[in-house]
Amino acid sequence: METYKVKSINVARVETLTFGSKTFESALLKSPITEEMVVTKTGLASDEQTPEHHGGTEKALCLYPYDHHDFWRDWMSMKEGESMFGENLTTEGLLERDTFIGDQFQFGEAVIQVTEPRQPCFKIAAKYDKPELIVRMRDSGYTGFYFRVLKEGTVKPGDDLKLIQRDPAGVTVQHVNELLFAKKPTKEQYERVLSAQALSKTLRPKLEKKLSALH
């Protein structure tokens, strides 16, 4: 099975942030950890989340591929080494188009499972003063994605993600993004995505409701 490099494991506390005219509570400004840390069912022990958009057991950890940095670097100002979009895991080689909902990874002592794409929100647009960032993220499909924690344990800098089980449904994160961002999603798209039994328990009922409305 494949192993993917984790460039950094990032955490932050919720604080009041102001970017331009916008002020909000967020743990967006994450920094890399430098020592061992416990991963629980709700995420990294020293990380906080604002539950209206992130967090809970279905979104315990957020990953963003470092592979997409060149796409953004040419368009906006970035600081090398930072958690660009407030992700917990900055990785190399693990992309939305190749990762299945339900894929399981060994991460240090923990085992984590892909649940759904990360949905772009106004906070990251405000951070970079780029209102069009949300649309650009949707159009590119470079969203990153979330994990649930199947087995709690400790992790430390240098621990990589080791793929230990591929989900049999074969529904990629990109497939879910294409459904969520489609102007006129089809019944077949909904059915394909919903065939992934590991799909987030928070996203599934929303998609089931929309599918029912098509009938």
N, C-alpha and C positions, 0 to 999 in steps of 0.2 A: 504493500500500500504506500501511497505517496506521503511525503513529509514536506510541510510548508514552513518557511522561516517566519518567525514572529519578530519583527524589528523592534517593537516596543509594546509593553503592557501599560496601559494608561488609566489613571484615576483622577478624580477631583471631587471636591465638596460642592454642594449647591451654594451659589452666592448670587448677589444682585449684580447684574452686568448691564452696562450701558454702551451701546454702539450707536452713534449718531443720535437720532431722536427716539430710539427704542430702548426701553429699560425692562428687564425681565429677570426672573429667577432661573438659573441654569447651572449645570455642572459641565458646561461646554469646554472650559479651558483646562483640559486634562494634561497631566504631566506623567512621564514614565516612572514606574516604580523602580527602586534600586535594591529591594530585598524581597525575600519570600513573603507571599500573601495568600490567604485562604480565599478560595472561590466557593460561595454558598449557592443555594438554589436561586437567590436573587442577585447574584453577581459578586464582584470583587469586594472584599471586606471594607476597604477604605474608599470605595466609590459610592457616590450618592447619585440619585436620579430624580428627575421631576416626572412623576407618574402620569401626567396628562398626555405625554407623548412617548415616553420610554419607560423601561423598567418592568418589574414584575417577573414572574417565573418564565414567561414566554419571550421576554426580551432582556434576559439577564446580562448578556454580553453583546456588545456591538463590534463588528469587524469592518474595517475599511481597507481595501487593497492599496498598498503603496504603488502598485503598478499603474494606477491612474494619475499619479501626481504630475507627470509631464503634461497630461491633458489639461490640468487646471493651472499649472505653473505659467503657461504661456498666456493665460487669460486674467490672472489675478495675483496679487502679492501674497506670498506664503513664506513662512519661516521653516527652514529645514529642521527636521527632528521633532516638530510639534505634532500633536494629535489634530490633524487638519480639520476633521469634522466632528470632533468630540468622541471618537471611537475608543473603545477599550483595547482593541487589538489592531495594530498596524502590521500587515502581513505582506509577503511576496508570493506570487504565483497562484493564489486562490481567488478565482474570479467568478462573477455572477453567472456567466454563461456556461461554466463547467461544474458548478456546485449544485448538488441536489438538495431540495428540502428534505430533511430527515437524515442527511449524512452525519455520521458520528465521528468525533475526533478525540484522541487522547491529548490532553493538555496538562502537562505536569502530572499530578496525581488525579486530576479531574477528568471527567468525560463529558463532552458537550455536543449538542445536536442542533443543526440548522433549522430555524423555524419560519422565517419570513424575511423579505427585503426590509431594509431601513427606508423609511419614507422621508424625503426631504422636507424640512420645515423652515419657517421664517427666521429662526434663530441663527442658523448657519449663514443665511443670506445677509442678515444684519451684521454678523461678525466681519464679513468681508466687504460690506457695503456694496453688495451686488444683488439687487432685487431680482434679477433674471436668473440667478443661480439655481433656483428651484426648477425652473423650466429646463435649464441646461442639464441638470442632473437627471431629470425624467427622460429627456430626449436621448441622452447618451446611455442610460441604463446603468450608469456608474454610481450606484446607490449604497453599496455595502449591504450587510445583512446581520441578522440577529441569531443568537443561540439560546436554548434552554440548557440548564445544567442537569445532566442525568446522574452524575456522581460527583459529590463535593470532594475537595482536596486542596492541597497547596500548589501554587505555581510560583515561578521565579523568573527573573530575566534570563534569557537564553533557552527557555523551554519552547519547543516548536509544536506545531499542530500536526499530529500524525493521524491520517485517515484510517479508521479501523473498520468502518462499515459504510457501504454505499446503499442509499435508499432504493428499494426495488421499483418504485413508481417512476423514477427517472424524470421528475419534474424539477427543472432548474430554477434558480432564483430569477434568472432572466425571463423564464416563462411566466412567473408570477408578476414581474414588473410589466411585461407586455399586456397582461390582463388588466392590471390596475390602471395603466396609463392609456389603454385603448379608448378611442372616442365611442366606438360601437362594439364592445366586446361580444363575442359569440357564445352560444350555449356550449359549443365544443371546448372553447377556452376555459370556461368555468369548470366544466366536468374534468378536464385534464388536470387543472390545478387542484381541485378538490379530491382527486384520486390519491394525492400524497397524504397518507394518514398522519404524518408527523407535522403537517401544517399547523401553524400557531393556533391555539385555542381561542385567541382573541380575534384573529382575522377570519377564521373559518365561518362563524355564524354570519358575518357580514356578507361574505361571498355567497353563502347558501341563500340568504335572503334575496340578493340581487338575481341569482339564478332563478329562483322561484318567480320573480317578477317578469321574467322573460317568457314564461309559459302562458 
